[in-house]
Amino acid sequence: MVNHYEWNTADYLQILTPNDLRFIDGRIKTHGSGNTGWSQIAAGSAVSVLPGTIISHVNPSVSGYLNCDGTEVSRSTYSNLFAVMPNASSAVTMTIASPCEVTWPGNELTTGNQIQFSITGALPTGITAGDRYFVRVLSGGSTFHLFATLAEAMNLSSVAGRIDTSGTQSPTHTATTYFYGNGDGSTTFNLPNLLGLVPRGIGQTAGFPTNNPTIGIGEFTQDQLQSFDLEFLNGGSSTGQQLSGPAYGINGSTLVDASGPRYYRLDGSSEKFSRITSDGTHGTPRVGYETRGKSLGVYFLIKT
């Protein structure tokens, strides 16, 4: 535990701890006992940054780090980083159908993860061994559809790019995923892509009995507004008449016509809910393409 910091006239920072470390001439030094025998802590010791550690920085080019931008990089050049990239492999089954459904028992994949297949027999027509596909997980979690691109897999309102299969196949195949991207599947892998994103802890927080979603390794999530109901007063056909209706979130069920959502009065007539206005106290509401808090742009870098 650090007791205090002290600047000495010799122009070094002395940190008084149980092991007594000193930052001297730009280097961390230590000693065994007493105040003699100071020696520099060797590179590769316990103070070294582990491969895969992600930091924020004001500069995208820092020695020993790469920008977290989803780029494919060499497995051999960055072997220390590749060795710690999370991955999984399992025997899977797939249907010959339109669309093809793949089942991975105990599946850890989430929508947007990348996957490849290897075989000892034959894959159905439409699937090529070694090619990269992107998954869209179906309800239940262990079954998913395959898509040609990440954008297509993430567009939940469309089936464009979904893979169909035909012909014959061997009964079981092996699927492999690197949760941040397989690269070309043999010589490269993908770095995590944090461009424009906020990192979030993997798993599920204890202590929240409801409204407590979990997030998987390398899972992309869209911005989202928690669903709720609105009740408000409106002039309508009689002064002060109450209207109510749902606020619609992603994949929500909506009442829509050509002019947009409508909220229905208790008497069955409708009134368009057209805009958000100030409450007179907190200023003009800020609206845009996403729901977000205040933020400041920095670079996320990963240790190689």
Solvent accessible surface area in square Angstrom, and as a share of the most:
residue,aa,sasa,rsa
1,M,192,0.86
2,V,65,0.37
3,N,105,0.54
4,H,86,0.39
5,Y,141,0.54
6,E,65,0.29
7,W,185,0.65
8,N,43,0.22
9,T,150,0.87
10,A,68,0.53
11,D,118,0.61
12,Y,37,0.14
13,L,34,0.17
14,Q,19,0.08
15,I,37,0.19
16,L,45,0.23
17,T,30,0.17
18,P,112,0.70
19,N,111,0.57
20,D,23,0.12
21,L,55,0.28
22,R,29,0.11
23,F,92,0.38
24,I,27,0.14
25,D,109,0.56
26,G,54,0.52
27,R,121,0.44
28,I,68,0.35
29,K,44,0.18
30,T,37,0.22
31,H,25,0.11
32,G,83,0.80
33,S,93,0.60
34,G,55,0.53
35,N,94,0.48
36,T,106,0.61
37,G,62,0.60
38,W,62,0.22
39,S,61,0.40
40,Q,99,0.44
41,I,36,0.18
42,A,69,0.53
43,A,107,0.83
44,G,66,0.63
45,S,42,0.27
46,A,108,0.84
47,V,84,0.48
48,S,50,0.32
49,V,67,0.38
50,L,132,0.66
51,P,45,0.29
52,G,28,0.27
53,T,52,0.30
54,I,74,0.38
55,I,55,0.28
56,S,66,0.43
57,H,67,0.30
58,V,128,0.74
59,N,68,0.35
60,P,52,0.33
61,S,90,0.58
62,V,40,0.23
63,S,110,0.71
64,G,32,0.31
65,Y,37,0.14
66,L,39,0.19
67,N,37,0.19
68,C,1,0.01
69,D,45,0.23
70,G,19,0.18
71,T,62,0.36
72,E,71,0.32
73,V,19,0.11
74,S,35,0.22
75,R,40,0.14
76,S,94,0.60
77,T,95,0.55
78,Y,59,0.22
79,S,61,0.39
80,N,98,0.50
81,L,0,0.00
82,F,43,0.18
83,A,83,0.65
84,V,77,0.44
85,M,10,0.05
86,P,45,0.28
87,N,80,0.41
88,A,17,0.13
89,S,70,0.45
90,S,27,0.17
91,A,58,0.45
92,V,1,0.01
93,T,68,0.39
94,M,11,0.05
95,T,62,0.36
96,I,69,0.35
97,A,40,0.31
98,S,88,0.56
99,P,28,0.18
100,C,0,0.00
101,E,66,0.29
102,V,0,0.00
103,T,51,0.29
104,W,10,0.04
105,P,91,0.57
106,G,66,0.64
107,N,25,0.13
108,E,99,0.44
109,L,6,0.03
110,T,24,0.14
111,T,29,0.17
112,G,6,0.06
113,N,5,0.02
114,Q,15,0.07
115,I,0,0.00
116,Q,18,0.08
117,F,4,0.02
118,S,60,0.39
119,I,64,0.33
120,T,153,0.89
121,G,42,0.40
122,A,49,0.38
123,L,24,0.12
124,P,1,0.01
125,T,93,0.54
126,G,43,0.41
127,I,11,0.05
128,T,74,0.43
129,A,49,0.38
130,G,38,0.37
131,D,69,0.36
132,R,96,0.35
133,Y,16,0.06
134,F,34,0.14
135,V,0,0.00
136,R,24,0.09
137,V,39,0.22
138,L,50,0.25
139,S,117,0.76
140,G,84,0.81
141,G,29,0.27
142,S,38,0.25
143,T,31,0.18
144,F,0,0.00
145,H,17,0.07
146,L,0,0.00
147,F,0,0.00
148,A,53,0.41
149,T,61,0.35
150,L,61,0.30
151,A,76,0.59
152,E,49,0.22
153,A,0,0.00
154,M,35,0.16
155,N,73,0.38
156,L,88,0.44
157,S,109,0.71
158,S,33,0.21
159,V,86,0.49
160,A,59,0.46
161,G,30,0.29
162,R,73,0.27
163,I,27,0.14
164,D,74,0.38
165,T,9,0.05
166,S,57,0.37
167,G,51,0.49
168,T,116,0.67
169,Q,55,0.24
170,S,23,0.15
171,P,116,0.73
172,T,67,0.39
173,H,3,0.01
174,T,54,0.31
175,A,0,0.00
176,T,43,0.25
177,T,0,0.00
178,Y,33,0.13
179,F,8,0.03
180,Y,73,0.28
181,G,6,0.06
182,N,0,0.00
183,G,0,0.00
184,D,60,0.31
185,G,25,0.24
186,S,78,0.50
187,T,85,0.49
188,T,27,0.16
189,F,1,0.00
190,N,22,0.11
191,L,4,0.02
192,P,8,0.05
193,N,60,0.31
194,L,25,0.12
195,L,108,0.54
196,G,87,0.84
197,L,73,0.36
198,V,134,0.77
199,P,74,0.46
200,R,136,0.50
201,G,62,0.60
202,I,105,0.53
203,G,30,0.29
204,Q,113,0.50
205,T,83,0.48
206,A,95,0.73
207,G,75,0.72
208,F,123,0.51
209,P,132,0.83
210,T,95,0.55
211,N,121,0.62
212,N,31,0.16
213,P,88,0.55
214,T,87,0.51
215,I,16,0.08
216,G,19,0.18
217,I,47,0.24
218,G,15,0.14
219,E,48,0.22
220,F,67,0.28
221,T,73,0.43
222,Q,110,0.49
223,D,62,0.32
224,Q,122,0.54
225,L,97,0.48
226,Q,126,0.56
227,S,83,0.54
228,F,90,0.38
229,D,113,0.59
230,L,46,0.23
231,E,123,0.55
232,F,53,0.22
233,L,133,0.66
234,N,46,0.23
235,G,46,0.44
236,G,38,0.36
237,S,92,0.59
238,S,62,0.40
239,T,138,0.80
240,G,39,0.37
241,Q,31,0.14
242,Q,76,0.34
243,L,0,0.00
244,S,41,0.26
245,G,12,0.12
246,P,56,0.35
247,A,17,0.13
248,Y,54,0.21
249,G,26,0.25
250,I,83,0.42
251,N,118,0.61
252,G,39,0.38
253,S,105,0.68
254,T,60,0.35
255,L,93,0.46
256,V,100,0.58
257,D,64,0.33
258,A,119,0.92
259,S,53,0.34
260,G,16,0.15
261,P,56,0.35
262,R,68,0.25
263,Y,15,0.06
264,Y,94,0.36
265,R,25,0.09
266,L,136,0.68
267,D,90,0.46
268,G,52,0.50
269,S,50,0.32
270,S,41,0.27
271,E,62,0.28
272,K,85,0.36
273,F,84,0.35
274,S,80,0.52
275,R,177,0.65
276,I,117,0.60
277,T,77,0.45
278,S,53,0.34
279,D,100,0.52
280,G,74,0.71
281,T,106,0.61
282,H,147,0.66
283,G,43,0.41
284,T,109,0.63
285,P,47,0.30
286,R,210,0.77
287,V,120,0.69
288,G,63,0.60
289,Y,225,0.86
290,E,87,0.39
291,T,80,0.47
292,R,169,0.62
293,G,59,0.57
294,K,203,0.86
295,S,105,0.68
296,L,157,0.78
297,G,76,0.73
298,V,66,0.38
299,Y,87,0.33
300,F,47,0.19
301,L,0,0.00
302,I,4,0.02
303,K,50,0.21
304,T,30,0.18
